[in-house]
Amino acid sequence: MKKILFTLGLTSAMLVSSVSADALKNSLNNILNQKDSSGMVNLNGISVGAKPKRKVMRKQIRKSRPGSAIIGRYNDGKAVHKKEADKYIRKATKGKIKDLDLLPKKQRLMVLKDLQRMYMMKHFKSRPAKAVVATVNGQAIHKKEADRYLKSVTGGKVKDFDKLDKKQRLVLIKDLARPIMLKDAVESNLTVAEKETIFKQMWLEKQRATIEVSNDEMLALYEAKKAKALAANPQAQIPPYISLGDNLKNEVLEQKMMANLMKDVNITVNFETNETLQTNDSNESSVKLDKIPDTKETE
């Protein structure tokens, strides 16, 4: 009995499964046969597990110009060719960069500025020494003065004022203008006596800086003063040499300065009185003298 029931159940299941399979098949056929497929998702072109594709941006490569191409002009209007810039770049970079067009715009402009500067130095023409390079309160400063001052402050490394840029020239002219302005201030604010005092003091300071005084000279002066004082008064109290150091040095300096002043002085003393001659009758007098006959001395 159990066997019969199992057989019947298996048969029923197979019949149900067959009916269900037929229904699924019919349902799929109906979907495929329908013209309206808006409810379906189009999976064409999708690769499962693949990486998404990225849009590739192509880098624009700058085209190099020929060496004869004009890339600028110098201040005098002469053309700057690319081959000049390429040559300069090769030298500056020791051959690492050979083409101007491979540089960004900012660096290309820097190269042009360097070429301009070198061109100006090569074709530079300096003004003559007598040329006036500036005026200060109406007083002219000549190029030879600027060149001389420039040579002194640079230790001879730079000798031409015109080779400086505008900013450096202005600084140098301001230095040259200071003594002129100081002189104008002295002329307008000091009396003649005050000026003479200042000039005398400056001269003395300059002499003191150049004249040397030795200990032997100071000691010789001390002994001479000591002997003179004792000759006048044998009981005189003579101060020690060490206490008179500064005074002795100043006196020796004055003696040497006066000796230097009088060394090359040419002095002529006229002890006769000058007589004023009448020049308006000189021609007439000479004529009269010519007409006077020779006379003999009478006995």
Phi, psi and omega in degrees: 000317178298320179298322181294318181294319179297320180293318179295319180294319180295319180295318180297319180296320179294323179294318180294318180296322180293319179295318180296319179297320178295322180293318179296320180296315180296321181295318179294320178297320179297320180294320182290330183277347180287137180285325181279110182240032182293338181277355182265148178264129180275114182258010180295140177086358179265126179253115183292128177086355181273153178283144180295142181282137178255145180283122184274124178264122180275128180282130180282125180265125181289132181279131181282136179275158178291161181297335181278355182293140178274120183253356179174187179218145175286173183298331179273005177095351180291140184286145173255117181268154183298327181297329176295316180293319179299318179296318180295319181294317179301319180289319183291326182259007181057041175085000181287326177235132186235352186233123179299323185290349177277351180271153173291166187302317183299317180289327177297320178295322178296321178296317179297322178295319178296319178296321178297316180297314180294324179294319179295319179294322182291321183255026183287139176233116182278150178285159179293162184298330182276358180294141178275117183264343178191163174230137180235114183053039179086351180267129184281142172247118183272158183298326180297326176292317179295319179296318181296316179293319179298319179297323182289319183282340179256006180065029179085001181287325178236129186236351185243117181299323184291346180276354177278155174282174186300319181294317180293323178298318181297319178298317181293319179296323177297321177296319180289335183282337184301309179297329178293316179294322178295319179297317178298321179294320178295316182297326186268345187240348183246148176280171180298318181295319179294321178296316180298321178296317180295314181295321178296316180296319178297319180295317179297318180296322178294319178294319179299325182284339184255335182270133179257141178237124182267163177295326179296321179293319178293320179293322178296319178295320179298315180295323179295317178294321180296315180296319179295318181292320180289330177293324179283325181210102181299339180267008184295145177270114182265122179293153181295155183301318185298332182280348182251017185305307183294318180296319180295319180296316180297322181291320177296320178300314180298319179297317181291321179296318179293323177296320178293322180294320185273357186297312185249021182282133177250106185249131176237122181256127179255109182268357182263152177278143180273137178252137180273127181260142176278112184266344184286339179251017185293319181293319180294320179296321181292326178294315180298321179294325180292330184276346180285125181288159179292138180242150178255146180291126180276148179274000000 
